[in-house]
Amino acid sequence: CTITTATWTPFSASLAVTITPASTDNDILLLVSLAGVDAEDYAFLDIQRAISGGATTSNISGVDYGMSGGYSQEANRHGQGYMFLDSPSTTSAITYSPTGRDDEGSHWIKINRDGVKNLSSIIAMEIEG
């Protein structure tokens, strides 16, 4: 999975999780683990939230530099892990996907490099409010 833009973009449709909260008072704990992360420049990582029949938020942290990331060089493949407690206030289905963006939009960010395919994951757990 490769991203080559300065706008928040999901890494892959296959790296997503859908959950339907039982109550609008419940929170969703999200745990993201990305394997084989590599970047040509600064890489920023976050989570996209898409509510069925509602809005899509590209980076739910709201932070320009995301929840995780950093500077990398081509030979520096590493893992990134981050978590977020979301309060979506809905009982509609929600799809969460790890997103990334390149600092300048002229470089690339890749995950699952060099044979580490299928090791990246996102987990969503509902927490009763």
C-alpha positions in Angstrom: 0.0 0.0 0.0 1.5 3.3 -1.1 0.3 6.9 -0.5 1.8 9.8 -2.5 -0.2 12.8 -1.5 -0.3 15.5 1.1 -4.0 14.9 1.8 -5.2 12.2 4.3 -5.8 9.0 2.3 -6.7 5.5 3.6 -3.9 2.9 2.9 -6.2 0.2 1.7 -9.9 -0.8 1.6 -8.9 -4.2 3.0 -7.3 -2.6 6.0 -10.5 -1.3 7.6 -12.9 -2.4 10.4 -16.7 -1.7 10.7 -18.5 -1.6 14.0 -22.1 -0.6 14.9 -22.4 1.0 18.4 -25.3 -0.2 20.5 -25.8 3.2 22.0 -25.0 6.8 21.1 -23.4 7.1 24.6 -20.8 4.4 23.8 -17.2 5.1 22.8 -15.0 3.2 20.3 -11.4 2.3 21.2 -9.3 2.0 18.1 -5.9 0.2 18.1 -3.8 0.5 14.9 -0.7 -1.5 14.2 1.1 -0.8 10.9 4.0 -3.1 9.8 6.8 -2.3 7.5 6.3 1.4 7.4 8.6 3.3 5.1 8.7 6.9 3.9 10.7 8.9 1.5 10.3 12.0 3.7 8.0 12.9 6.7 5.1 10.5 7.1 2.0 11.3 9.2 -0.5 8.7 10.3 -4.1 8.9 11.5 -7.5 7.2 11.2 -10.4 7.9 8.9 -14.0 7.5 10.2 -16.9 7.0 7.7 -20.4 6.9 9.3 -22.9 5.0 7.2 -25.3 7.5 5.8 -23.3 10.3 7.4 -20.0 12.2 7.3 -16.5 11.0 6.6 -13.6 12.5 8.7 -10.2 12.0 7.1 -8.2 12.3 10.3 -10.2 11.9 13.5 -7.5 13.3 15.7 -7.9 16.6 14.0 -4.2 17.2 14.3 -2.4 18.3 11.2 0.5 15.9 11.8 -1.7 13.0 12.8 -1.4 10.6 15.7 1.8 9.0 14.7 4.6 9.2 12.1 8.0 10.7 11.7 10.9 10.9 9.4 12.2 7.8 7.5 14.6 6.9 4.8 14.2 4.2 2.2 16.2 1.6 4.2 14.4 2.3 7.4 11.4 0.0 7.6 9.7 0.1 11.0 6.4 -0.5 12.8 4.0 2.1 14.0 1.3 1.7 16.6 -1.2 4.1 17.9 -4.7 4.2 19.6 -7.6 6.6 19.8 -10.8 6.8 21.8 -13.6 8.0 19.5 -17.0 9.3 20.7 -19.0 9.0 17.5 -22.5 9.6 19.1 -24.2 7.3 16.6 -25.8 3.8 16.3 -25.1 3.7 12.6 -22.3 1.4 11.2 -18.9 3.1 11.3 -15.9 2.1 9.1 -12.5 3.0 10.4 -9.4 2.9 8.2 -5.7 3.9 8.9 -4.8 6.9 6.9 -1.6 8.6 6.0 -0.2 11.7 4.2 3.1 12.8 3.0 4.3 16.2 4.4 4.9 17.7 1.0 2.9 15.5 -1.4 5.9 14.9 -3.5 7.2 11.8 -1.8 5.7 8.4 -0.7 4.6 6.5 2.4 4.4 2.7 2.2 3.2 0.0 4.6 3.7 -3.8 4.5 7.1 -3.4 2.9 9.4 -6.3 2.1 7.3 -9.4 2.9 5.5 -8.2 5.9 2.1 -8.3 4.2 -1.0 -9.0 6.3 0.7 -8.0 9.5 -0.9 -4.5 9.7 -4.2 -4.3 11.5 -6.9 -2.1 13.0 -9.1 -3.2 15.9 -12.3 -1.5 17.1 -13.7 -2.2 20.6 -17.0 -0.7 21.9 -16.9 0.7 25.4 -20.2 1.2 27.2 -20.8 4.8 28.1 
